[in-house]
Amino acid sequence: MVTVDELKIIITADNKKFTKALAKTQKDLKGLQKQTKNTKKEGSKSFIDLQNVAESALGFGIANAAAVATTALIQFGKDSFAAFIKGEQAMQSFNLVVGKGADQLLQDLKKASNGMVGTVDTLAAANRAMALGLTKSNLPELMKIATARAKIMGITATQAFNDISIGIGRNSKLILDNLGIIIDLEEAQKKVAQSGMTLTQAIEDQIISRNQALVAAMDLLEETTAEKIAKLQTSWEEFKLTVGNTAGTVIDENEQMR
């Protein structure tokens, strides 16, 4: 049995151990607090550095984006003015050849292409066709056929119209055959002999009459993705032409004021 004096000795000894352990714990705690404070300080510094890097990167990105946008805008301006120059030249030739009714013929051709050939390309194609001897009044119908054939062959309406123009102008069965257009030259020549029309006109009439059903059928079909993209591209080209026309008008007005 433990006496009172022995119990005091045990308690005193345990108390000393407890006090020593407590002191060590407090020391360790202070060290941990100091370390935590330093870590927090370093973390804050790192965060600030990271923030500076992020701000620099963002600034560079904005500056770079602005530079790219400026370059693109300048190029757009050049393209728009180039479209205006090209369109103006083509329109002068078109007006010279067609004369009265040139504006209406241009609108009819653009309508016949179903919005897939822009103004500049329409003018260039029509000028080329008339230079090859094609009849002005037949051009809208031939454009409709070109648009329909383009859908079948997987090419642009502009390319199809140019090929039809060359095929008719050169009386080439081969060029027209590449578009799936079959002509009978002997029949056309007989019509020339009977009516007195030119061979070119006879071939035009033959192509138009033989492709009416195709044009009507194509009008009933839904637009393909390629056709939608072609229309978007044409709209973009028309927008550039409008901007170019505006710039050209301003330049003309400034020249007149001098």
Helices and strands as residue ranges (DSSP letters): H 4-98, H 102-112, H 119-131, G 136-138, H 139-153, H 157-169, H 173-177, H 185-195, H 199-210, H 212-220, H 225-257
